[in-house]
Amino acid sequence: MRQLFFIFSVLLLIQASMVSAQAPDLSRIPDYNDKIKAWIAYCDTLRLNPHGIKGNFEKLQEAASLGLEMTKPDDYENRSKFYNHEAIGNYYQVKFDTAQYYFYKALASGQDAKSAQLIARACVSLIPVNFQLQQPEKVDQVKNILQSILDTTKNLTILQDGYSALGSYYQQKSYYSTAQDFYIKSIQLREKQVDSSKDARKKFDYAILCDMLSKLYLNTQMTDKSIAILRQGQRFADVSPNVLNRLLSSFVEAYTMSGNIDSALYYNNQLQANAKNSASFTSEIVSSDLNIGTYYIDHQNYGKALFYINRGDTTAARMQQPLLIFQAQMIKGRYMEETGKYDQAIALLNQSMPVAKQLSRSLYCNDLRYMALAQKGSGNIKEAVKFYELYSEQTDSLTKETQSRNFADMQTRYETSQKEDRIQSLDKENRLKVLELQNASRTRLVLIIGLAALGIISLLLYFIYRDKEKINKVLNNQNEQLAELNGKLALANETKAKLFGIIGHDLRSPVSKIVQLLQLQKEKSVLLDESSRVRHEEKLKQASENVLETMEDLLLWSKSQMQHFSPQFSEVNLFDVTEKELALVLQQAEDKKIRISLDFPANFSQYTDENFVSVIIRNLLQNSVKYADPESVISISGEGKIYSIKNQSAQGNATQLNARVQNKQIDSKNSGLGLQIAADLAVSIHAKLFFTEETDHTIKSVLSWENGVA
């Protein structure tokens, strides 16, 4: 749990220097550049705080203010550095708005200095600060500035710090795979020189990044990897008390999650000993105690759990840090609920719930669940039901949000990989073009041989026909019969083309959905917990059953239509047909957060062919869901002789759609094949298919029997 609260501050510790802690005597330094350089080095030391001195960040703020007074107005480079220190001093005094202001001043000065390194440094700091202030638009703005620098620079320092900042950015968005890639890139760049370097700053940065990556692995339940990366950073734990205590606390968290309580207690004891009589690392002490308390609650060892929970709660209350107090309230509330002290549990959970709701949907769900159980235990059934319903609603929303983020993570990771592998992709394309040319040459050769054989056969037939005039008459009669058969064959081929076009088009979407689900299961199975895996398998089963049912319907229909592609008219309930076809597109609609509204009576029917109208409605629904704007509404209505589907689509164009349905040539490569087939079938059932467009980008698909003859 600890990573939820401290990932912001971790980034801001990166980039510090290790120099003398003594303030320089500026009166003994006459040169302006040397004076500014010495004062910046002093600020760097205060920032790192290698000896864990209390009140160091107040001193850093004062020193940075003095540095700005000393710096010339047009010395943008050094002003950017002092603004950066001023911001960090305010940040660690929990003055986040003021810190943001000075970080933006550092960014502006870096831009005036035309220094990519200073711009990148400001952006690296602004990403976690803007996240802390819950300003996503500003987060994305500085992230884009940083990304543009990383795409063009070869500066190793910028790349190291920039990749770690992007890792934090994507971790906060829960894009864990993408975040892992950037953290590993940053660590790999530092790995090349960290062991041989005498610069303690590089060792400090490396250890902190290992700690951040370990938190990412814990988010995805990969405790073995979390412990392994902490081991890599542990060899530099003595570079600063900040690093040592963060690593010790992270070991406690990783071992409690892995179930190794003995190792967790070992590292917690070290942390207690190191932080004794010091207020600098209280957050790590509180988090470690509460993690151990949570472990004992999970294992129903409530006696041991209470000791660590009370100790963490007492320390958090003494420090008056809201996030730590919230953490203690939530865990203690769970303890009270499980030990039957329901009234105390309700009081604590009421205190923690507003903070949980603001911080994380996952934490909020946990609070709602424990609150429902506590209310039930105290006999407040009505309140218990209310909180359980809220819990169910939030859990469903969290599941959908997680799925959406997983897909977005996969897309982002793919796009990033695509950019880096562009040259390799071009080489593959060139090889494919060579193969295509070779295939084209072989095809031409086969065609030439075929034409030559056809010419020889025609010549032989010519001599045979010339010498046998009597047979010519018989052959002429046979040719006439053959022409008639060819006409029937052409009609049969056209019918077959329509049938296979319908089958191929209607099966493409559900089969594609199965492929996507299987690909996700193959590549991301380790990211799915048990409940997510069950839901994923249920979706896969449902998609498979939909494909099987659709295939059986289409094959039975195609078998009945192979001799005569003609409709069989009867009274057809279009409400039932619509509900059946909606099942095939429902998942796709949910993925885009599209709501589907049926605005016509359940007995709405037309005198038509059920199979023909099913294919038409199926294609119209698939087309509407595919091109509808995310989070929009698709409205399906029926009245009189009119059946219509309305959807809002920024990329829709009724003129193009009407032109597409008027095309009479069946072409499986045509992107409008489904609409073309639907329009053709509409004519067969004496109906007309057309599209209209409204001013708000709403496309209306209309199937009309008004002028038809039944």
N, C-alpha and C positions, 0 to 999 in steps of 0.2 A: 504493500500500500504506500510505502514511503515515497516511491518514485513519483507519485501523483503530485506531491507537494514541493519537491526540491529540484525538479529538472530545470526550472528556470534559473535558479541561482548557480547551478553547476556550470552552465555555459559561460556565465560572467566571470568565473574564476580563470578561464583559459586566457592565454596571452600575457600572463604576469611575468615579471622578471625577478631574479634573485640577486640583490645587491645589498650594500650595507644599510642597516636600519637607522643609522644616524642621519639626522637632517644636516645637509651641507651648510657650511658658513658661506653665504653668498657674498659677503663683504670681501672675501679673499679671492673671488673669481671676477676679474674685471671684464672679461670678454662676454658679450651678450650671448652668443651661441653656446659657449661652455656653461654659462650660468643656467640657461634654459635646459640644456641637456642634463645637468646635475640635478635640477629640481624635478624633471620628469622621472629620472631614475629613483629619486626619493619617493615619489608618488607610486611608482611601480612596487616598491618594497612595502609600502603601507597597504597596497591593494592585496598583495599575496599574504601578508600577515603570517610569516613563517613560524613565529613563536606563539601564535594563538592569543595575542594581547587583546584584552577587552577594550572597546571604544576606539579601535583602530580606524574604523570607517568614518567616524566623525573627524578624526585627524586628516584622513584622506580628502574629505570634502573641503576642509579649511585649506589644506595645502594646494588643492586644485584651484580654488578661488584666488589664492595668492599668485599662483602661476599664471592665471588669466590676466591679472593686473599687471604682471611683469611683461607679458607677451605683446609685441607690436600688433597693431590692428590688421596689418597686411601679412602677418606671419601665419597664414591659414593652416599650415601643416602642424605647427606646435599648438595652435589654438584648438585644433581638432583633438589633439591628444589630451589637453587639459580638460576640455569639455567632456571627453570620455571618462576621465577620472572623477570629475564632478558628478557625473551621472551614476557611476558605480557607488560612490560614497552615499548618495541619496537612496539608491536601490536597497542597500543593506541596512538602511535605517527605516525601511518599509515606506519610503516616500516615492511610490511608483510613478505618480503623475509627474513629479519634478524630475525623476530619473529619465522618463521618456522625453521630456522637454530638452534636457541637456544632450541626450543621445542624438536627437534630431539636429541640435546645434553642431554636434561633432560631425554628423553626416554632411550638413551644409558646408562647413569649413573644409571637409575633405574634398567635396566637389569643387569648391573654389580653388583648392590647392591642386586639383586635377590628379589626385593620388588614388589609384585603384585600391591600394592597400588600406588607406584610411577609410575610404568609402565602404569597403568590404568589412572592416572592423566594426564600423558603426552599425551596419546591417546585421552582422552576426549578433550584436547585443540587442538590437531593436526587435528581432524576431521573438525571443522569449519575453521581453518586456511587453510587447503588444499582445502576445498571448495572455500574459498575466492580467492585462487590463481588458481582455475580452474584446479586442478590436480586430476582427478577422480581415477586414479590408486593408487596414494598415499593415497587418502581417504579410498579406499577399503582395502588397506594393514593395516592401523592402526585400521580400524574398525574390521577386522578379529582378530587382536591381542587382542583388547578389548573384542570381543565376546568370545574368548577362555577363558579369565579370568572370565568373568561373568558366563560362563557355569560350572565353577568348584569352585568358591568361595562362602563363606557364610558371607563374610565381608559386613556389612550393609552399610558402607560408600561407598565402591567400587560399590555396587549394585545401591545405590541411584544415584551417579554421572554417572555411566555407563549407566543406563537405560535412563537418561535424554540425554546423548550424542547420544545414538542410536535413541532416538526420534527425535533429530535434524537431524541426518544422513538420516533417512527415510523421514522426512519432506522436506529436500532439494531435495530428489529424487521424491517428490510428491507422496510417498506411505503413504497417509494420515491416513488410518486405522491402519497400522502397527505403524506409528509414535504415534498416539493417545494411542495405547496400552502401549508403552514404557513410554510415559509421565505419564500416569495414574499409572503405576507400581511404578515409582519413587516418585510420589506425595503420593501414599498410604503408601510407606515405611516411608516417612518423617512425614506423618500425625500422626503416632503413638506416636511421641515424641515432635513434634514441639511446641505444646501449653504448655507443662510442662517443656520444656528445658529452661535453663538460657543462653544457648549459642546463641548469636545473629546471628552467622553464619548460624545456622540451619533455623532460621526464614527468613534470607536473601535469602537463597537458595530456600526455599519453595515458597516465593512470586515471585521470578524470574521465577520459573518453571510454576507457575500459569499463568504468563504473556505469556510464550512461548506457553502453551496449548491454551490460548485464541486466539493467532494468528493462530494456526492450525484450530480452529473452524471457524474463519473468512474466512480462505481459502476455506472452504466447506460451506459457507453461513449459518452457525449455530450461529447466533448472540445471541440468548438466552443463549446457552451454554457458549459462550464466556464471556458474562456479568456475568453469574453465577460463573465461575471459577475465574474471576477477583475479585469478592466479597470475595471469599475464601482467596485470597492473600492480599486483602486490609487491613486485620486486622494487618498485619505486615509492612504496608507501612512506618511507622516511623523509621524503622531499619536503613535506609540509604536514602539520597536524590536520589541516583540512582534508588532505588526501587520506591519511591513515584512518581517521575516524569515519569518513564516508565509506571506505572499503570495509572496515570492520562491521559497520551497520548493514552494508549490502550483503556481506557473508551471512549475517544473522537471518536476514530476510530470505536469502536463497536456500539456506539449510532448513528453515522452518517450512518453506514451501515443498521442499523435497522430502520432508519427514524425518530428517536427521537432527533430532532435538539436541543430542549431546554436542555435536559440532556447533550448533547455534548458541548453546549456553557458553561454550568455550569462548567464542568470539564476543559474546555479549559481556562476559566478565572482563575481557581485555578492554573493551570499550569503556566500561564503568571505571576501570583503573586509570585509563588514559585521560578521561574527562573529569576526574575527581577534582573538586574545588575549582572548576572552570565553567563559566557560563557560555563559552564559545560554541560548544557542540551539544547543547541540550537537545536540539531537534533529533540528532542521531540516537541519543539515549532514549528519548520518549518513543521513537518509532521502533527501536529494537525491543524494548520492553513490551510494547503493544503487539508486535509480531509474535513474540513468544507466548504472550497471553492468549492470542488468537489460536495458536497451535494447540494449547492445552484445552481451550474451549472445543475445538474441532474433535479432540480426542476425549472429550467429556471428563477431563481431569480438572474439575472446577476449583479444587482446593489450591493447586499450584497456579492456576490461571489468575486467581484473585490477587495473589501477591504481586505479579508483574503488572496487572492492569492498574492496581492502586498506585504502584510506584510511578508508572507512566503518567497517570492522571494527576498525581500530586506535582510532579515536575512540570507538566504542561500548565497547570493552574498557576504555579509560581512564576513561570516565564510570561504568562498572559499572551501567548501567541495563538490567535484564533484558529488557525488550521490544526495545530497540535491539540487544542482543546476539543475541537470537533472530532478529531480522530479518536481521542480517548472517550468522548461521550458515546460515539457510535458503538465501539467495541464493548464498553461497559454496559450499554443498553442491551446488547445481545446477551451478555453474561447474565444480567438480571432476568431476562426473559427465560433463558434456558434453566435457571435455578429456581424458577417459580416466584420471583419477586416482581410481579407484573406491574404494580403501580410505579415502582422505581424505574422499571424499564421504560414505561410509557413516558415518564417525565424526561428521562435522558434522550430518548429517541425524538421527542418533540423538539428538544433543543438542537439536536444534530441534523434533523431533516431539512431545514431551510438551506444549510450550508451544503449538504449532500446534493440537493436539487440543483444548486448553482454550479457545483464542481463537476459532477459526473452523473449521467443517467444510471450507470451501473451501481454506484454507491446509493443513489436515491432508491433504486429497486430493492437493494438489501435492506435499507431502513424501512421501506413500506412492508416488506415481508415480515421483518421482526416485529413491527408495530401491529400487524394483523394478528400475529401469534400472541403477542402480549395482551391485546384487547380481548382475544378469545379466552386466554387464561384467566383474565380478571372478570369474565362473565359478560363483557360488553359485546354481545354477538353482532348487534347492528353496526357498531364501529368496526368490528373485525371484518365484516363483509365489505364495508366501504373501503377499508385499506387494502383488502385482498383484491377487490376489483381494480383499484388504482395500480396495485402491483402487477396484475395480469396485463392491464393496458400498457403500462410502461415497459414490461418485459417484451411484449409483442413489438412495440415501437423500437426497442433496443435491438431486437433480432433483425428487423428490417434495416435499421441504420447500420448494423454490423455487416449485413450482406451487401448493402450499397457501398460501404467503405471498402470491403474486400474487392469488389469489382473495380472500384475506382483505383485502388492500390495496384491491382493487376494491370490496369490501363496505364497508369503513371509509370510503373516499372517497365512496361513494354515500350512506352514512348522513349524513356530514358535509354534503355538498351538499344533501341532502334537508332537513336542519334549517335551513340558511340560506335555502333557496328555498321555505319553507313558505307564505308569503303568495302567491307566484306560483302555487304548486300549487293553493291554494284558489281563486284566480281561474279557473284552468283548469277546476277541477271545477265551478264555477258555470256556466261557458260550456257545459260538457258537459251539465249538467242542463237548461239551456235548450234545447239541441238535442234532448235526449231528450223533453222535453215537446212540442216541435214535431213530432217523429216520431210521438209517441203521438197527437197531434191528427190528423195525416194518416192514421194507421192507423184511427182511429175513423171518419173520414170515408169511407175506402174500405169499411169494414165496413158502414156505414149504406147506402151506395150499393148494395153487394152484396145486403144484406137487402131493400132496396126492389125491386131487379131480381128477386130470388127471389120476392117477394110478387106482383109483376105476372105473372111466368111461371106461378105457382101459380093465380092467378085465371083466366088464359086457359085453362089446362088444365082447370080446373073447368067452364067453359062448354063447352069442346070435349067433355069426357067426358059431360056432361049431355045434349048433343044427339045423341051417337052411342053409344047403348046397346050396339049390336052390337059396336062396336069395343072397348067396355069389357071384354067377355069375353076378346077376344084380348089386350088390354092386361093383364088380370089374369093370364092365363097367362104373358105375357111378364114381368110383375112378379115372379111366383114364380120364373121362371128367373133374373131379374135379382138377386133376393134370394140365390139360391143362388150366383150368380157373385160377389156382393158379399161373401158369407161366405168364398169362396175368395180373393177379393182381399184381404180383411182379414187372412187367414192369411198370404198372400204378403207383405203389407206388414209384418206382424209379423216374418216371416222376414228380410225385407230390413233391418228396423230392427236385428235382432240382428247380422246380418252386418256392416252398416256400423258398428254400435257396436263390434264386435270389431276391425274394421280400424282405426277411428279411435283406439280405446284403445291397441291394440298398437303403432301407429305414432307415438303422441304422444311417448313417452319418447325413442326414438332420434332422431326429428326434432328434438326440443327440444335434445338433446345436440349435434347438428350446428349448430343456431342459436347455442348458447352458444360453441362452438368458433370459428365464423365471426365472432361479435361480438368475441371475444377477439383474433382475428387482425386484425380491422379497427381496434380501438381501441388495442391494445397491441403492435402489430407491432414498434415501435421498441425495445421492452424485451426482445425475444427475440434471443438470439445465434443463431449458425448451427445449433448442435446442438439448441437448444431449438426452433428453427423447424422443423427436420427432424422432430423427435419430434411437434411439434404437427400438422404436415401428415400424418404417418403416422396419428395418432389420428383426424384428420378423414377420411382415406381409409377407415380401418377402420370408423368410424361410418357413412359413406355406404354402404359395401358391406353392412353389417348391415341398414340400412334397405332397400336394394334387394332383398336376399335375403328379408327379412321380407315386403316388399310383394308380391314374386312369389308366395311361398307363400300369402299370404292371398288374393290375387286368383285364383289357380288354384283354391283351395279354395272361394272364394265362387262362382266360376263353376259348379263342380260341385254346389253346394248350393242354387242359386237355385230349382230346381224342387221339390226335396224336402229340407227341412232335417232330415235323419235320419242317424244314425251308420252307419258301415260297420265292423263288428266284425272284428278280427283280433288275433293275438298281437303285442303292441307292447312293445319293450324301453324301459322308462322311464329306464334309465340313459343311453341315447343321447339320448332326448328332453330329459332334464335338461341334459346337456352342451351341446346345441345352443341351448337357451333361455338358459343361463348366459352365453353370448357376448354377449347383448344387454344384460345388466346388469352385466357385469364391470367396465367403466370406472367406472360410478357407484359400485360397491362399493369400488373402489380409491381413489376420491376421498374416501370416508368411512373409509378404512382398515379395511374390513370383510373378515374372512377367511371363506371359504365352504368347508364341509367336506361331502364326499359319503361318508356312512356306510352304504352298501348295495352289494351285489355288482353287477358289471358285467352280469350276466345277469338282473337283476330285471325281470320283465315282467308284464303283465296282459292279459287278453282284453278289448279295448276299441277305440275309434276313435282313431287316431293324431292326426288333426287336432284333434278335440275335446279330448283330453287335453293336447295341446301348448298350446292356448289357456289351459286351466285352469292348467297349471304356469307358463306365462309370466306370467299375472296374479299368481299367488301369489308368484313370485320378485320381480317388480317391487314388489309391496306390501311384502314383507319387507325388501328393500334400502332402500326409500324411508323406512320408519319405524323401521328398526333403529338402535340407538344407535351413534355413531361408535366405531371401534376394537373392535367386538364381533364375535361369531362367529355365522354362520348355518349351522345343521346340517340337512342333508337326509338322510332315512333312508327305507328301505323294507323291509318285512318282511311276509310273508304277503299279506294283502289290504289292507294299510295303507301309504299313502305320506304322509309328513309333512315339514313344514319348520318349524324352530324358530328364533326370533330374539328377542334381548333388546331391548325397546322401552319406554322410560319413559312414552311417550304411548299405548301400546297398551291396548285394552280388548276382551276377548273377547266380552262381552255385546253391545256395540255392533256388533261385526263380525258376530256371528250374526244380530242383528236386520236388518242390512243385506242379508245374503245371502238372507233370507227374503222380501224385497220382490219382488213379481212384475211390477211395472211397469217397462218399459225407459224410462230417461230419460237422454239424453246430457248433461244439465246436472248430474246426480247425481255427487258426488265418489266414490261407491262403485260406479260403473258396471262396472268391471272385475270386482270380486268378485261383483256381481249376475249378470253374464253367465256367470262361471265356475260359480256355483251352478246356474244354469239348464242349462248344458251337462252338469254332473255328473249331474243327473237323467236326461238323455237317454242317458247311457252306463251307467245303472243303478248309480250311485255316489252318495255323500253327501259334501258339503263342510261342514265345521264347524270352529270354533275353540275352543281351551282356553287357560287362563291359569294360570301357576304363580306361586308367591309372590314370586319374584325378578324380576317384570315380564317373564317369558318368555312370548311368544305362540307357540302351536303351531297351525299350519294343517294340517288332517287331511283327506285324500281317501281315503274308505273304500269298498271293494267287498264288505265282509263280508256285507251283507244283500241284495246285488244279485242279479239274475237275468240271466245272460249269454244 
